[in-house]
Amino acid sequence: MFFIIGIGNLIFTFFGVVESATSYGDSNLAYYVTLLYSAWAIGNFFNQKSIWSYFRGVLAYLFGTLTGSFLLFLVGALIDAYSKGG
């Protein structure tokens, strides 16, 4: 997973460099390419011959992203509440 996330970050970096060099701004395209790559890589881990494994790859990626974002929000809210209360 760390390798897949690292490659995803390199994809975002590539699109960032292209956007800076050409003034072409389409961050949604970078997100979709990264999502497709992650779904493909995770799907290959499950079973290469089944289309459902790629669907599970998309779900695993989205669930991991949402869970990580929620945990970051929760930690930030708890730190904020603690710092204002103390």
PyMOL Python script that loads the backbone (N, CA, C, O; Angstrom):
from pymol import cmd

cmd.read_pdbstr("""\
ATOM      1  N   MET A   1       0.812  -1.184   0.000  1.00  0.00           N
ATOM      2  CA  MET A   1       0.000   0.000   0.000  1.00  0.00           C
ATOM      3  C   MET A   1       0.863   1.258   0.000  1.00  0.00           C
ATOM      4  O   MET A   1       0.529   2.239  -0.665  1.00  0.00           O
ATOM      5  N   PHE A   2       1.966   1.235   0.739  1.00  0.00           N
ATOM      6  CA  PHE A   2       2.825   2.422   0.747  1.00  0.00           C
ATOM      7  C   PHE A   2       3.399   2.689  -0.641  1.00  0.00           C
ATOM      8  O   PHE A   2       3.533   3.842  -1.049  1.00  0.00           O
ATOM      9  N   PHE A   3       3.736   1.629  -1.362  1.00  0.00           N
ATOM     10  CA  PHE A   3       4.247   1.797  -2.722  1.00  0.00           C
ATOM     11  C   PHE A   3       3.165   2.394  -3.623  1.00  0.00           C
ATOM     12  O   PHE A   3       3.439   3.298  -4.412  1.00  0.00           O
ATOM     13  N   ILE A   4       1.946   1.890  -3.506  1.00  0.00           N
ATOM     14  CA  ILE A   4       0.838   2.391  -4.331  1.00  0.00           C
ATOM     15  C   ILE A   4       0.557   3.856  -4.009  1.00  0.00           C
ATOM     16  O   ILE A   4       0.339   4.663  -4.913  1.00  0.00           O
ATOM     17  N   ILE A   5       0.562   4.195  -2.729  1.00  0.00           N
ATOM     18  CA  ILE A   5       0.335   5.591  -2.330  1.00  0.00           C
ATOM     19  C   ILE A   5       1.483   6.471  -2.838  1.00  0.00           C
ATOM     20  O   ILE A   5       1.255   7.600  -3.274  1.00  0.00           O
ATOM     21  N   GLY A   6       2.705   5.957  -2.783  1.00  0.00           N
ATOM     22  CA  GLY A   6       3.852   6.716  -3.286  1.00  0.00           C
ATOM     23  C   GLY A   6       3.756   6.987  -4.778  1.00  0.00           C
ATOM     24  O   GLY A   6       4.035   8.096  -5.233  1.00  0.00           O
ATOM     25  N   ILE A   7       3.362   5.975  -5.536  1.00  0.00           N
ATOM     26  CA  ILE A   7       3.185   6.177  -6.979  1.00  0.00           C
ATOM     27  C   ILE A   7       2.054   7.166  -7.231  1.00  0.00           C
ATOM     28  O   ILE A   7       2.149   7.999  -8.133  1.00  0.00           O
ATOM     29  N   GLY A   8       0.987   7.082  -6.446  1.00  0.00           N
ATOM     30  CA  GLY A   8      -0.109   8.058  -6.563  1.00  0.00           C
ATOM     31  C   GLY A   8       0.375   9.473  -6.306  1.00  0.00           C
ATOM     32  O   GLY A   8      -0.026  10.405  -7.003  1.00  0.00           O
ATOM     33  N   ASN A   9       1.236   9.640  -5.309  1.00  0.00           N
ATOM     34  CA  ASN A   9       1.800  10.964  -5.044  1.00  0.00           C
ATOM     35  C   ASN A   9       2.687  11.437  -6.189  1.00  0.00           C
ATOM     36  O   ASN A   9       2.707  12.625  -6.511  1.00  0.00           O
ATOM     37  N   LEU A  10       3.420  10.512  -6.804  1.00  0.00           N
ATOM     38  CA  LEU A  10       4.221  10.891  -7.976  1.00  0.00           C
ATOM     39  C   LEU A  10       3.326  11.312  -9.144  1.00  0.00           C
ATOM     40  O   LEU A  10       3.679  12.219  -9.898  1.00  0.00           O
ATOM     41  N   ILE A  11       2.182  10.667  -9.297  1.00  0.00           N
ATOM     42  CA  ILE A  11       1.231  11.068 -10.346  1.00  0.00           C
ATOM     43  C   ILE A  11       0.731  12.479 -10.077  1.00  0.00           C
ATOM     44  O   ILE A  11       0.666  13.300 -10.993  1.00  0.00           O
ATOM     45  N   PHE A  12       0.372  12.773  -8.811  1.00  0.00           N
ATOM     46  CA  PHE A  12      -0.051  14.131  -8.460  1.00  0.00           C
ATOM     47  C   PHE A  12       1.069  15.138  -8.708  1.00  0.00           C
ATOM     48  O   PHE A  12       0.812  16.248  -9.174  1.00  0.00           O
ATOM     49  N   THR A  13       2.308  14.759  -8.400  1.00  0.00           N
ATOM     50  CA  THR A  13       3.449  15.640  -8.626  1.00  0.00           C
ATOM     51  C   THR A  13       3.644  15.912 -10.110  1.00  0.00           C
ATOM     52  O   THR A  13       3.892  17.048 -10.513  1.00  0.00           O
ATOM     53  N   PHE A  14       3.531  14.864 -10.922  1.00  0.00           N
ATOM     54  CA  PHE A  14       3.661  15.034 -12.371  1.00  0.00           C
ATOM     55  C   PHE A  14       2.618  16.020 -12.892  1.00  0.00           C
ATOM     56  O   PHE A  14       2.945  16.927 -13.656  1.00  0.00           O
ATOM     57  N   PHE A  15       1.354  15.841 -12.476  1.00  0.00           N
ATOM     58  CA  PHE A  15       0.313  16.755 -12.937  1.00  0.00           C
ATOM     59  C   PHE A  15       0.538  18.174 -12.406  1.00  0.00           C
ATOM     60  O   PHE A  15       0.198  19.148 -13.079  1.00  0.00           O
ATOM     61  N   GLY A  16       1.108  18.295 -11.202  1.00  0.00           N
ATOM     62  CA  GLY A  16       1.423  19.613 -10.666  1.00  0.00           C
ATOM     63  C   GLY A  16       2.500  20.319 -11.472  1.00  0.00           C
ATOM     64  O   GLY A  16       2.411  21.522 -11.717  1.00  0.00           O
ATOM     65  N   VAL A  17       3.522  19.568 -11.886  1.00  0.00           N
ATOM     66  CA  VAL A  17       4.591  20.148 -12.711  1.00  0.00           C
ATOM     67  C   VAL A  17       4.035  20.550 -14.069  1.00  0.00           C
ATOM     68  O   VAL A  17       4.343  21.633 -14.566  1.00  0.00           O
ATOM     69  N   VAL A  18       3.222  19.695 -14.673  1.00  0.00           N
ATOM     70  CA  VAL A  18       2.624  20.025 -15.971  1.00  0.00           C
ATOM     71  C   VAL A  18       1.740  21.260 -15.845  1.00  0.00           C
ATOM     72  O   VAL A  18       1.758  22.134 -16.711  1.00  0.00           O
ATOM     73  N   GLU A  19       0.963  21.330 -14.762  1.00  0.00           N
ATOM     74  CA  GLU A  19       0.099  22.489 -14.557  1.00  0.00           C
ATOM     75  C   GLU A  19       0.913  23.766 -14.383  1.00  0.00           C
ATOM     76  O   GLU A  19       0.535  24.813 -14.908  1.00  0.00           O
ATOM     77  N   SER A  20       2.021  23.694 -13.657  1.00  0.00           N
ATOM     78  CA  SER A  20       2.861  24.879 -13.452  1.00  0.00           C
ATOM     79  C   SER A  20       3.539  25.317 -14.746  1.00  0.00           C
ATOM     80  O   SER A  20       3.683  26.511 -15.005  1.00  0.00           O
ATOM     81  N   ALA A  21       3.950  24.354 -15.550  1.00  0.00           N
ATOM     82  CA  ALA A  21       4.674  24.687 -16.774  1.00  0.00           C
ATOM     83  C   ALA A  21       3.758  25.183 -17.880  1.00  0.00           C
ATOM     84  O   ALA A  21       4.172  26.002 -18.701  1.00  0.00           O
ATOM     85  N   THR A  22       2.522  24.702 -17.917  1.00  0.00           N
ATOM     86  CA  THR A  22       1.650  25.032 -19.036  1.00  0.00           C
ATOM     87  C   THR A  22       0.451  25.891 -18.658  1.00  0.00           C
ATOM     88  O   THR A  22      -0.296  26.316 -19.539  1.00  0.00           O
ATOM     89  N   SER A  23       0.252  26.154 -17.392  1.00  0.00           N
ATOM     90  CA  SER A  23      -0.907  26.897 -16.890  1.00  0.00           C
ATOM     91  C   SER A  23      -2.218  26.184 -17.201  1.00  0.00           C
ATOM     92  O   SER A  23      -3.278  26.809 -17.226  1.00  0.00           O
ATOM     93  N   TYR A  24      -2.145  24.876 -17.438  1.00  0.00           N
ATOM     94  CA  TYR A  24      -3.337  24.071 -17.663  1.00  0.00           C
ATOM     95  C   TYR A  24      -3.732  23.471 -16.321  1.00  0.00           C
ATOM     96  O   TYR A  24      -3.018  22.624 -15.785  1.00  0.00           O
ATOM     97  N   GLY A  25      -4.863  23.902 -15.777  1.00  0.00           N
ATOM     98  CA  GLY A  25      -5.258  23.452 -14.445  1.00  0.00           C
ATOM     99  C   GLY A  25      -6.467  22.548 -14.471  1.00  0.00           C
ATOM    100  O   GLY A  25      -7.593  23.016 -14.639  1.00  0.00           O
ATOM    101  N   ASP A  26      -6.248  21.273 -14.309  1.00  0.00           N
ATOM    102  CA  ASP A  26      -7.347  20.322 -14.198  1.00  0.00           C
ATOM    103  C   ASP A  26      -6.984  19.294 -13.130  1.00  0.00           C
ATOM    104  O   ASP A  26      -6.552  18.185 -13.447  1.00  0.00           O
ATOM    105  N   SER A  27      -7.160  19.667 -11.875  1.00  0.00           N
ATOM    106  CA  SER A  27      -6.778  18.775 -10.778  1.00  0.00           C
ATOM    107  C   SER A  27      -7.689  17.560 -10.699  1.00  0.00           C
ATOM    108  O   SER A  27      -7.296  16.543 -10.127  1.00  0.00           O
ATOM    109  N   ASN A  28      -8.890  17.634 -11.253  1.00  0.00           N
ATOM    110  CA  ASN A  28      -9.768  16.460 -11.251  1.00  0.00           C
ATOM    111  C   ASN A  28      -9.175  15.338 -12.095  1.00  0.00           C
ATOM    112  O   ASN A  28      -9.323  14.166 -11.747  1.00  0.00           O
ATOM    113  N   LEU A  29      -8.522  15.665 -13.174  1.00  0.00           N
ATOM    114  CA  LEU A  29      -7.904  14.651 -14.017  1.00  0.00           C
ATOM    115  C   LEU A  29      -6.821  13.906 -13.243  1.00  0.00           C
ATOM    116  O   LEU A  29      -6.714  12.684 -13.351  1.00  0.00           O
ATOM    117  N   ALA A  30      -6.028  14.621 -12.475  1.00  0.00           N
ATOM    118  CA  ALA A  30      -4.988  13.979 -11.668  1.00  0.00           C
ATOM    119  C   ALA A  30      -5.614  13.042 -10.646  1.00  0.00           C
ATOM    120  O   ALA A  30      -5.109  11.941 -10.423  1.00  0.00           O
ATOM    121  N   TYR A  31      -6.698  13.463 -10.028  1.00  0.00           N
ATOM    122  CA  TYR A  31      -7.362  12.610  -9.047  1.00  0.00           C
ATOM    123  C   TYR A  31      -7.897  11.342  -9.703  1.00  0.00           C
ATOM    124  O   TYR A  31      -7.746  10.251  -9.153  1.00  0.00           O
ATOM    125  N   TYR A  32      -8.519  11.473 -10.867  1.00  0.00           N
ATOM    126  CA  TYR A  32      -9.087  10.302 -11.547  1.00  0.00           C
ATOM    127  C   TYR A  32      -7.989   9.338 -12.017  1.00  0.00           C
ATOM    128  O   TYR A  32      -8.148   8.121 -11.922  1.00  0.00           O
ATOM    129  N   VAL A  33      -6.892   9.878 -12.516  1.00  0.00           N
ATOM    130  CA  VAL A  33      -5.789   9.009 -12.942  1.00  0.00           C
ATOM    131  C   VAL A  33      -5.223   8.261 -11.738  1.00  0.00           C
ATOM    132  O   VAL A  33      -4.933   7.068 -11.823  1.00  0.00           O
ATOM    133  N   THR A  34      -5.066   8.963 -10.619  1.00  0.00           N
ATOM    134  CA  THR A  34      -4.563   8.317  -9.405  1.00  0.00           C
ATOM    135  C   THR A  34      -5.542   7.283  -8.894  1.00  0.00           C
ATOM    136  O   THR A  34      -5.130   6.206  -8.463  1.00  0.00           O
ATOM    137  N   LEU A  35      -6.831   7.586  -8.933  1.00  0.00           N
ATOM    138  CA  LEU A  35      -7.851   6.624  -8.508  1.00  0.00           C
ATOM    139  C   LEU A  35      -7.830   5.382  -9.396  1.00  0.00           C
ATOM    140  O   LEU A  35      -7.909   4.261  -8.893  1.00  0.00           O
ATOM    141  N   LEU A  36      -7.726   5.572 -10.702  1.00  0.00           N
ATOM    142  CA  LEU A  36      -7.667   4.429 -11.614  1.00  0.00           C
ATOM    143  C   LEU A  36      -6.410   3.593 -11.384  1.00  0.00           C
ATOM    144  O   LEU A  36      -6.471   2.364 -11.388  1.00  0.00           O
ATOM    145  N   TYR A  37      -5.276   4.254 -11.183  1.00  0.00           N
ATOM    146  CA  TYR A  37      -4.048   3.508 -10.920  1.00  0.00           C
ATOM    147  C   TYR A  37      -4.169   2.712  -9.619  1.00  0.00           C
ATOM    148  O   TYR A  37      -3.804   1.537  -9.568  1.00  0.00           O
ATOM    149  N   SER A  38      -4.680   3.355  -8.575  1.00  0.00           N
ATOM    150  CA  SER A  38      -4.800   2.681  -7.281  1.00  0.00           C
ATOM    151  C   SER A  38      -5.764   1.509  -7.364  1.00  0.00           C
ATOM    152  O   SER A  38      -5.497   0.444  -6.807  1.00  0.00           O
ATOM    153  N   ALA A  39      -6.885   1.695  -8.057  1.00  0.00           N
ATOM    154  CA  ALA A  39      -7.848   0.602  -8.223  1.00  0.00           C
ATOM    155  C   ALA A  39      -7.221  -0.549  -8.990  1.00  0.00           C
ATOM    156  O   ALA A  39      -7.442  -1.712  -8.652  1.00  0.00           O
ATOM    157  N   TRP A  40      -6.436  -0.238 -10.026  1.00  0.00           N
ATOM    158  CA  TRP A  40      -5.771  -1.281 -10.805  1.00  0.00           C
ATOM    159  C   TRP A  40      -4.757  -2.032  -9.958  1.00  0.00           C
ATOM    160  O   TRP A  40      -4.707  -3.261  -9.984  1.00  0.00           O
ATOM    161  N   ALA A  41      -3.943  -1.285  -9.199  1.00  0.00           N
ATOM    162  CA  ALA A  41      -2.893  -1.924  -8.397  1.00  0.00           C
ATOM    163  C   ALA A  41      -3.487  -2.766  -7.272  1.00  0.00           C
ATOM    164  O   ALA A  41      -3.021  -3.879  -7.028  1.00  0.00           O
ATOM    165  N   ILE A  42      -4.502  -2.258  -6.587  1.00  0.00           N
ATOM    166  CA  ILE A  42      -5.137  -3.021  -5.513  1.00  0.00           C
ATOM    167  C   ILE A  42      -5.903  -4.198  -6.095  1.00  0.00           C
ATOM    168  O   ILE A  42      -5.910  -5.280  -5.508  1.00  0.00           O
ATOM    169  N   GLY A  43      -6.548  -4.002  -7.240  1.00  0.00           N
ATOM    170  CA  GLY A  43      -7.263  -5.095  -7.907  1.00  0.00           C
ATOM    171  C   GLY A  43      -6.335  -6.225  -8.308  1.00  0.00           C
ATOM    172  O   GLY A  43      -6.707  -7.395  -8.223  1.00  0.00           O
ATOM    173  N   ASN A  44      -5.129  -5.887  -8.745  1.00  0.00           N
ATOM    174  CA  ASN A  44      -4.145  -6.923  -9.064  1.00  0.00           C
ATOM    175  C   ASN A  44      -3.759  -7.720  -7.836  1.00  0.00           C
ATOM    176  O   ASN A  44      -3.429  -8.901  -7.944  1.00  0.00           O
ATOM    177  N   PHE A  45      -3.793  -7.106  -6.687  1.00  0.00           N
ATOM    178  CA  PHE A  45      -3.473  -7.817  -5.458  1.00  0.00           C
ATOM    179  C   PHE A  45      -4.538  -8.866  -5.143  1.00  0.00           C
ATOM    180  O   PHE A  45      -4.208  -9.976  -4.725  1.00  0.00           O
ATOM    181  N   PHE A  46      -5.812  -8.526  -5.340  1.00  0.00           N
ATOM    182  CA  PHE A  46      -6.888  -9.459  -5.020  1.00  0.00           C
ATOM    183  C   PHE A  46      -6.945 -10.625  -6.004  1.00  0.00           C
ATOM    184  O   PHE A  46      -6.713 -11.771  -5.621  1.00  0.00           O
ATOM    185  N   ASN A  47      -7.252 -10.339  -7.262  1.00  0.00           N
ATOM    186  CA  ASN A  47      -7.386 -11.385  -8.278  1.00  0.00           C
ATOM    187  C   ASN A  47      -7.415 -10.697  -9.641  1.00  0.00           C
ATOM    188  O   ASN A  47      -8.331  -9.926  -9.930  1.00  0.00           O
ATOM    189  N   GLN A  48      -6.436 -10.968 -10.460  1.00  0.00           N
ATOM    190  CA  GLN A  48      -6.329 -10.281 -11.748  1.00  0.00           C
ATOM    191  C   GLN A  48      -7.409 -10.689 -12.739  1.00  0.00           C
ATOM    192  O   GLN A  48      -7.699  -9.938 -13.671  1.00  0.00           O
ATOM    193  N   LYS A  49      -8.005 -11.847 -12.563  1.00  0.00           N
ATOM    194  CA  LYS A  49      -8.931 -12.356 -13.569  1.00  0.00           C
ATOM    195  C   LYS A  49     -10.375 -11.946 -13.327  1.00  0.00           C
ATOM    196  O   LYS A  49     -11.232 -12.205 -14.173  1.00  0.00           O
ATOM    197  N   SER A  50     -10.664 -11.322 -12.209  1.00  0.00           N
ATOM    198  CA  SER A  50     -12.040 -10.952 -11.876  1.00  0.00           C
ATOM    199  C   SER A  50     -12.199  -9.434 -11.911  1.00  0.00           C
ATOM    200  O   SER A  50     -11.394  -8.700 -11.336  1.00  0.00           O
ATOM    201  N   ILE A  51     -13.249  -8.974 -12.595  1.00  0.00           N
ATOM    202  CA  ILE A  51     -13.531  -7.537 -12.647  1.00  0.00           C
ATOM    203  C   ILE A  51     -13.928  -7.017 -11.274  1.00  0.00           C
ATOM    204  O   ILE A  51     -13.722  -5.840 -10.976  1.00  0.00           O
ATOM    205  N   TRP A  52     -14.495  -7.876 -10.434  1.00  0.00           N
ATOM    206  CA  TRP A  52     -14.929  -7.464  -9.096  1.00  0.00           C
ATOM    207  C   TRP A  52     -13.734  -7.105  -8.220  1.00  0.00           C
ATOM    208  O   TRP A  52     -13.871  -6.301  -7.298  1.00  0.00           O
ATOM    209  N   SER A  53     -12.587  -7.672  -8.485  1.00  0.00           N
ATOM    210  CA  SER A  53     -11.413  -7.328  -7.680  1.00  0.00           C
ATOM    211  C   SER A  53     -11.020  -5.864  -7.900  1.00  0.00           C
ATOM    212  O   SER A  53     -10.545  -5.209  -6.972  1.00  0.00           O
ATOM    213  N   TYR A  54     -11.210  -5.355  -9.099  1.00  0.00           N
ATOM    214  CA  TYR A  54     -10.907  -3.951  -9.373  1.00  0.00           C
ATOM    215  C   TYR A  54     -11.942  -3.045  -8.714  1.00  0.00           C
ATOM    216  O   TYR A  54     -11.612  -1.959  -8.236  1.00  0.00           O
ATOM    217  N   PHE A  55     -13.187  -3.493  -8.691  1.00  0.00           N
ATOM    218  CA  PHE A  55     -14.229  -2.755  -7.971  1.00  0.00           C
ATOM    219  C   PHE A  55     -13.908  -2.711  -6.485  1.00  0.00           C
ATOM    220  O   PHE A  55     -14.073  -1.672  -5.844  1.00  0.00           O
ATOM    221  N   ARG A  56     -13.450  -3.827  -5.932  1.00  0.00           N
ATOM    222  CA  ARG A  56     -13.036  -3.846  -4.527  1.00  0.00           C
ATOM    223  C   ARG A  56     -11.828  -2.942  -4.320  1.00  0.00           C
ATOM    224  O   ARG A  56     -11.682  -2.339  -3.256  1.00  0.00           O
ATOM    225  N   GLY A  57     -10.967  -2.841  -5.317  1.00  0.00           N
ATOM    226  CA  GLY A  57      -9.829  -1.930  -5.231  1.00  0.00           C
ATOM    227  C   GLY A  57     -10.269  -0.478  -5.106  1.00  0.00           C
ATOM    228  O   GLY A  57      -9.711   0.279  -4.312  1.00  0.00           O
ATOM    229  N   VAL A  58     -11.280  -0.088  -5.899  1.00  0.00           N
ATOM    230  CA  VAL A  58     -11.826   1.273  -5.812  1.00  0.00           C
ATOM    231  C   VAL A  58     -12.436   1.495  -4.434  1.00  0.00           C
ATOM    232  O   VAL A  58     -12.201   2.525  -3.802  1.00  0.00           O
ATOM    233  N   LEU A  59     -13.223   0.522  -3.972  1.00  0.00           N
ATOM    234  CA  LEU A  59     -13.846   0.652  -2.656  1.00  0.00           C
ATOM    235  C   LEU A  59     -12.799   0.730  -1.545  1.00  0.00           C
ATOM    236  O   LEU A  59     -12.943   1.523  -0.615  1.00  0.00           O
ATOM    237  N   ALA A  60     -11.760  -0.077  -1.636  1.00  0.00           N
ATOM    238  CA  ALA A  60     -10.706  -0.056  -0.618  1.00  0.00           C
ATOM    239  C   ALA A  60     -10.000   1.299  -0.618  1.00  0.00           C
ATOM    240  O   ALA A  60      -9.708   1.845   0.446  1.00  0.00           O
ATOM    241  N   TYR A  61      -9.729   1.834  -1.785  1.00  0.00           N
ATOM    242  CA  TYR A  61      -9.072   3.137  -1.874  1.00  0.00           C
ATOM    243  C   TYR A  61      -9.948   4.238  -1.293  1.00  0.00           C
ATOM    244  O   TYR A  61      -9.482   5.057  -0.501  1.00  0.00           O
ATOM    245  N   LEU A  62     -11.220   4.255  -1.688  1.00  0.00           N
ATOM    246  CA  LEU A  62     -12.132   5.286  -1.191  1.00  0.00           C
ATOM    247  C   LEU A  62     -12.365   5.152   0.307  1.00  0.00           C
ATOM    248  O   LEU A  62     -12.378   6.155   1.021  1.00  0.00           O
ATOM    249  N   PHE A  63     -12.550   3.929   0.794  1.00  0.00           N
ATOM    250  CA  PHE A  63     -12.759   3.724   2.217  1.00  0.00           C
ATOM    251  C   PHE A  63     -11.529   4.155   3.009  1.00  0.00           C
ATOM    252  O   PHE A  63     -11.662   4.785   4.059  1.00  0.00           O
ATOM    253  N   GLY A  64     -10.349   3.830   2.528  1.00  0.00           N
ATOM    254  CA  GLY A  64      -9.126   4.245   3.204  1.00  0.00           C
ATOM    255  C   GLY A  64      -8.959   5.755   3.217  1.00  0.00           C
ATOM    256  O   GLY A  64      -8.542   6.327   4.224  1.00  0.00           O
ATOM    257  N   THR A  65      -9.280   6.398   2.110  1.00  0.00           N
ATOM    258  CA  THR A  65      -9.181   7.854   2.033  1.00  0.00           C
ATOM    259  C   THR A  65     -10.168   8.520   2.980  1.00  0.00           C
ATOM    260  O   THR A  65      -9.814   9.450   3.705  1.00  0.00           O
ATOM    261  N   LEU A  66     -11.417   8.036   2.971  1.00  0.00           N
ATOM    262  CA  LEU A  66     -12.429   8.620   3.851  1.00  0.00           C
ATOM    263  C   LEU A  66     -12.116   8.370   5.319  1.00  0.00           C
ATOM    264  O   LEU A  66     -12.292   9.264   6.147  1.00  0.00           O
ATOM    265  N   THR A  67     -11.659   7.182   5.650  1.00  0.00           N
ATOM    266  CA  THR A  67     -11.323   6.868   7.036  1.00  0.00           C
ATOM    267  C   THR A  67     -10.150   7.723   7.513  1.00  0.00           C
ATOM    268  O   THR A  67     -10.186   8.263   8.619  1.00  0.00           O
ATOM    269  N   GLY A  68      -9.120   7.848   6.694  1.00  0.00           N
ATOM    270  CA  GLY A  68      -7.978   8.682   7.053  1.00  0.00           C
ATOM    271  C   GLY A  68      -8.367  10.144   7.235  1.00  0.00           C
ATOM    272  O   GLY A  68      -7.915  10.795   8.177  1.00  0.00           O
ATOM    273  N   SER A  69      -9.198  10.660   6.343  1.00  0.00           N
ATOM    274  CA  SER A  69      -9.650  12.050   6.460  1.00  0.00           C
ATOM    275  C   SER A  69     -10.477  12.249   7.719  1.00  0.00           C
ATOM    276  O   SER A  69     -10.324  13.255   8.413  1.00  0.00           O
ATOM    277  N   PHE A  70     -11.354  11.297   8.018  1.00  0.00           N
ATOM    278  CA  PHE A  70     -12.180  11.397   9.218  1.00  0.00           C
ATOM    279  C   PHE A  70     -11.315  11.376  10.473  1.00  0.00           C
ATOM    280  O   PHE A  70     -11.549  12.154  11.397  1.00  0.00           O
ATOM    281  N   LEU A  71     -10.325  10.500  10.515  1.00  0.00           N
ATOM    282  CA  LEU A  71      -9.452  10.431  11.685  1.00  0.00           C
ATOM    283  C   LEU A  71      -8.642  11.711  11.857  1.00  0.00           C
ATOM    284  O   LEU A  71      -8.459  12.174  12.983  1.00  0.00           O
ATOM    285  N   LEU A  72      -8.156  12.287  10.770  1.00  0.00           N
ATOM    286  CA  LEU A  72      -7.434  13.553  10.861  1.00  0.00           C
ATOM    287  C   LEU A  72      -8.339  14.662  11.371  1.00  0.00           C
ATOM    288  O   LEU A  72      -7.921  15.472  12.199  1.00  0.00           O
ATOM    289  N   PHE A  73      -9.581  14.708  10.883  1.00  0.00           N
ATOM    290  CA  PHE A  73     -10.540  15.705  11.353  1.00  0.00           C
ATOM    291  C   PHE A  73     -10.833  15.513  12.836  1.00  0.00           C
ATOM    292  O   PHE A  73     -10.894  16.488  13.586  1.00  0.00           O
ATOM    293  N   LEU A  74     -11.014  14.269  13.266  1.00  0.00           N
ATOM    294  CA  LEU A  74     -11.321  13.967  14.655  1.00  0.00           C
ATOM    295  C   LEU A  74     -10.161  14.366  15.578  1.00  0.00           C
ATOM    296  O   LEU A  74     -10.386  14.965  16.629  1.00  0.00           O
ATOM    297  N   VAL A  75      -8.945  14.041  15.195  1.00  0.00           N
ATOM    298  CA  VAL A  75      -7.788  14.414  16.005  1.00  0.00           C
ATOM    299  C   VAL A  75      -7.671  15.937  16.084  1.00  0.00           C
ATOM    300  O   VAL A  75      -7.399  16.479  17.155  1.00  0.00           O
ATOM    301  N   GLY A  76      -7.872  16.625  14.970  1.00  0.00           N
ATOM    302  CA  GLY A  76      -7.819  18.084  14.976  1.00  0.00           C
ATOM    303  C   GLY A  76      -8.894  18.697  15.857  1.00  0.00           C
ATOM    304  O   GLY A  76      -8.627  19.650  16.589  1.00  0.00           O
ATOM    305  N   ALA A  77     -10.111  18.160  15.792  1.00  0.00           N
ATOM    306  CA  ALA A  77     -11.206  18.667  16.625  1.00  0.00           C
ATOM    307  C   ALA A  77     -10.930  18.410  18.107  1.00  0.00           C
ATOM    308  O   ALA A  77     -11.218  19.263  18.948  1.00  0.00           O
ATOM    309  N   LEU A  78     -10.379  17.250  18.427  1.00  0.00           N
ATOM    310  CA  LEU A  78     -10.057  16.950  19.830  1.00  0.00           C
ATOM    311  C   LEU A  78      -8.938  17.848  20.346  1.00  0.00           C
ATOM    312  O   LEU A  78      -9.006  18.318  21.483  1.00  0.00           O
ATOM    313  N   ILE A  79      -7.921  18.094  19.543  1.00  0.00           N
ATOM    314  CA  ILE A  79      -6.849  19.002  19.948  1.00  0.00           C
ATOM    315  C   ILE A  79      -7.392  20.400  20.139  1.00  0.00           C
ATOM    316  O   ILE A  79      -7.033  21.074  21.104  1.00  0.00           O
ATOM    317  N   ASP A  80      -8.244  20.848  19.246  1.00  0.00           N
ATOM    318  CA  ASP A  80      -8.842  22.173  19.346  1.00  0.00           C
ATOM    319  C   ASP A  80      -9.710  22.288  20.594  1.00  0.00           C
ATOM    320  O   ASP A  80      -9.626  23.285  21.311  1.00  0.00           O
ATOM    321  N   ALA A  81     -10.537  21.288  20.863  1.00  0.00           N
ATOM    322  CA  ALA A  81     -11.392  21.311  22.046  1.00  0.00           C
ATOM    323  C   ALA A  81     -10.567  21.278  23.329  1.00  0.00           C
ATOM    324  O   ALA A  81     -10.907  21.954  24.300  1.00  0.00           O
ATOM    325  N   TYR A  82      -9.497  20.507  23.341  1.00  0.00           N
ATOM    326  CA  TYR A  82      -8.645  20.417  24.520  1.00  0.00           C
ATOM    327  C   TYR A  82      -7.900  21.730  24.763  1.00  0.00           C
ATOM    328  O   TYR A  82      -7.767  22.166  25.906  1.00  0.00           O
ATOM    329  N   SER A  83      -7.414  22.360  23.689  1.00  0.00           N
ATOM    330  CA  SER A  83      -6.648  23.585  23.845  1.00  0.00           C
ATOM    331  C   SER A  83      -7.530  24.761  24.269  1.00  0.00           C
ATOM    332  O   SER A  83      -7.043  25.672  24.938  1.00  0.00           O
ATOM    333  N   LYS A  84      -8.790  24.766  23.907  1.00  0.00           N
ATOM    334  CA  LYS A  84      -9.704  25.842  24.316  1.00  0.00           C
ATOM    335  C   LYS A  84     -10.249  25.616  25.713  1.00  0.00           C
ATOM    336  O   LYS A  84     -10.590  26.570  26.412  1.00  0.00           O
ATOM    337  N   GLY A  85     -10.333  24.356  26.124  1.00  0.00           N
ATOM    338  CA  GLY A  85     -10.902  24.046  27.436  1.00  0.00           C
ATOM    339  C   GLY A  85      -9.899  24.159  28.560  1.00  0.00           C
ATOM    340  O   GLY A  85     -10.294  24.324  29.714  1.00  0.00           O
ATOM    341  N   GLY A  86      -8.620  24.076  28.264  1.00  0.00           N
ATOM    342  CA  GLY A  86      -7.604  24.004  29.308  1.00  0.00           C
ATOM    343  C   GLY A  86      -6.940  25.284  29.528  1.00  0.00           C
ATOM    344  O   GLY A  86      -6.057  25.383  30.380  1.00  0.00           O
TER     345      GLY A  86
END
""", "prot")
cmd.dss("prot")
cmd.show_as("cartoon", "prot")
cmd.util.cbc("prot")
cmd.orient("prot")
